[in-house]
Amino acid sequence: MHARAAIYAAPSGLLSMIQTFCRFALVMVAVGALSIAVSRASAQNAAAMPGSTRAEEQAVLATVQRLFDAMRTKDTAAFRDIFEPNAKLFGMRPRQTGEQVVQVLPWDRFASFVASDQRGEWIERAWSPEVRIRGTLATVWAEYDFHFGQTPSHCGVDSVQLLKTPAGWRIVSIADTFEREGCPKREQPK
């Protein structure tokens, strides 16, 4: 009987090694299963949240460029196709005293102001835009510079929010910074 017990008894070091290996194998299986589950969930979320395709990003950026083109040509009819009816523009603007105040303009008042301004073409250019899309909501965040004709005026950051409507991407709001100093040196507009 002792001989039989000796055959089945493993040295304690070997037993400890086998237990450690089994624990390691179980952890690796669990990590693998978790990785597969996360990958599947990410794929399902991407499929469930349409919109972040390159074509959608280009459509969003094209809407913002149409705004810049309408500003340059003072085309108020184009503004109607770009903005949602209740869209507004927000920004901090300096008064002559230097005090900063919040300026809020409905889009149609902005369009009238652009059309009646006599300082030359309104030329706004966006630099390195970042586009985020989720379903019917898009945001464009971009540095910009602004000129009246060839004369630099200011620069800053635009944050443009758009909604995808049956008519396509429409701007619902714009918020921006207004910086007269420290603007990057860039090529003059053409």
C-alpha positions in Angstrom: 0.0 0.0 0.0 2.9 2.4 0.7 4.3 1.6 -2.7 1.1 2.6 -4.4 0.8 5.8 -2.4 4.3 6.7 -3.4 3.5 6.3 -7.1 0.6 8.7 -7.0 2.2 11.3 -4.7 3.9 14.1 -6.6 6.8 16.0 -5.1 5.5 19.2 -3.5 7.5 21.5 -5.9 6.0 19.9 -9.0 2.5 20.2 -7.6 3.0 23.9 -6.8 4.3 24.4 -10.4 1.3 22.7 -11.9 -1.1 24.8 -9.8 0.7 28.0 -10.8 0.5 27.0 -14.5 -3.2 26.2 -14.2 -3.9 29.6 -12.7 -1.9 31.3 -15.4 -3.8 29.4 -18.1 -7.1 30.4 -16.6 -6.1 34.0 -16.5 -5.0 33.9 -20.1 -8.3 32.4 -21.2 -10.2 35.0 -19.3 -8.1 37.9 -20.8 -8.7 36.4 -24.3 -12.4 36.1 -23.8 -12.6 39.7 -22.4 -10.6 41.0 -25.5 -13.0 39.2 -27.8 -16.0 40.6 -26.0 -14.6 44.2 -26.1 -13.8 43.9 -29.8 -17.3 42.7 -30.6 -18.9 45.4 -28.5 -16.8 48.1 -30.2 -17.8 46.7 -33.6 -21.5 46.7 -32.7 -21.3 50.3 -31.3 -19.6 51.5 -34.5 -22.3 49.8 -36.6 -25.0 51.3 -34.3 -23.6 54.8 -34.5 -23.5 55.7 -38.2 -21.8 58.8 -39.4 -18.1 58.8 -38.7 -17.2 57.9 -42.2 -14.8 59.9 -44.3 -17.7 60.8 -46.6 -19.8 62.2 -43.7 -16.8 64.2 -42.4 -16.3 65.7 -45.9 -20.0 66.6 -46.1 -19.8 68.4 -42.7 -16.6 70.3 -43.8 -18.3 71.2 -47.1 -21.2 72.8 -45.2 -18.7 74.9 -43.2 -16.8 75.8 -46.4 -20.2 76.8 -48.0 -20.6 79.2 -45.1 -17.2 80.8 -45.7 -18.0 81.0 -49.5 -21.3 82.7 -48.7 -19.6 85.2 -46.4 -17.0 86.0 -49.1 -19.6 86.6 -51.8 -22.2 88.1 -49.4 -24.7 85.6 -50.7 -27.6 85.8 -48.2 -29.7 83.3 -50.1 -26.9 80.7 -49.5 -27.1 81.4 -45.8 -30.7 80.1 -45.7 -29.5 76.7 -47.0 -26.7 76.5 -44.6 -28.3 77.5 -41.3 -31.2 75.9 -39.4 -33.9 78.6 -38.9 -33.2 79.2 -35.2 -29.4 79.0 -35.5 -27.3 81.5 -33.5 -23.7 82.7 -33.5 -21.9 83.2 -30.1 -18.7 84.9 -29.3 -16.8 87.0 -26.8 -16.2 90.4 -28.3 -14.1 93.3 -27.0 -15.8 96.7 -26.5 -13.9 99.9 -27.1 -13.3 100.0 -23.3 -11.5 96.6 -23.5 -14.3 94.9 -21.6 -15.2 91.5 -23.1 -18.9 90.9 -23.7 -20.9 87.9 -25.0 -22.3 88.6 -28.5 -25.3 86.5 -29.6 -26.6 86.9 -33.2 -29.4 85.0 -34.9 -28.0 83.7 -38.3 -30.3 86.1 -40.3 -29.0 89.1 -38.5 -25.4 87.9 -39.1 -26.2 87.4 -42.8 -27.6 91.0 -43.1 -24.5 92.4 -41.3 -22.2 90.5 -43.7 -24.2 91.7 -46.8 -24.1 95.3 -45.8 -20.5 95.5 -44.6 -18.3 97.7 -46.9 -14.8 96.7 -45.7 -14.2 94.2 -48.5 -14.6 90.5 -48.9 -15.0 88.6 -45.7 -12.4 85.8 -46.0 -12.4 83.2 -43.3 -10.1 80.2 -43.5 -10.1 77.1 -41.3 -6.9 75.3 -40.3 -6.5 71.7 -39.1 -10.3 71.1 -38.6 -11.3 68.3 -36.2 -14.6 66.7 -37.0 -16.6 64.6 -34.6 -19.8 62.9 -35.7 -22.3 60.8 -33.8 -25.5 59.9 -35.6 -27.1 63.2 -36.7 -24.8 65.5 -34.6 -21.5 66.9 -35.8 -19.0 69.3 -34.4 -16.2 71.0 -36.2 -13.4 72.5 -34.1 -10.8 74.5 -36.1 -8.4 77.3 -35.8 -9.3 80.1 -38.2 -8.0 83.4 -39.6 -10.1 86.2 -40.9 -9.4 88.9 -43.4 -11.3 91.9 -45.0 -10.0 91.4 -48.5 -6.2 91.1 -48.1 -6.1 92.9 -44.8 -5.8 90.6 -41.7 -8.4 91.3 -39.0 -8.2 88.5 -36.4 -7.9 84.8 -35.7 -9.2 82.3 -33.2 -11.0 79.0 -32.9 -14.4 78.1 -34.4 -16.6 75.6 -32.9 -19.4 74.7 -35.3 -22.3 72.5 -34.4 -24.4 70.9 -37.1 -27.4 68.6 -37.3 -28.1 66.2 -40.2 -31.6 67.0 -41.5 -33.5 65.6 -44.5 -31.9 68.4 -46.4 -28.4 67.5 -45.3 -26.0 69.0 -42.7 -27.2 72.3 -41.3 -25.4 74.6 -38.9 -27.3 75.1 -35.6 -24.7 77.1 -33.7 -21.3 78.6 -34.0 -19.2 79.8 -31.1 -15.8 81.3 -31.6 -12.9 83.1 -30.1 -11.8 86.6 -31.3 -8.1 87.2 -31.1 -6.4 90.2 -32.6 -2.9 89.4 -31.3 -0.7 86.3 -31.6 -2.2 85.1 -34.9 0.0 82.6 -36.7 1.7 83.9 -39.9 0.1 82.3 -42.8 -0.1 82.8 -46.6 -2.3 85.7 -47.7 -5.7 84.7 -49.0 -6.1 84.3 -52.8 
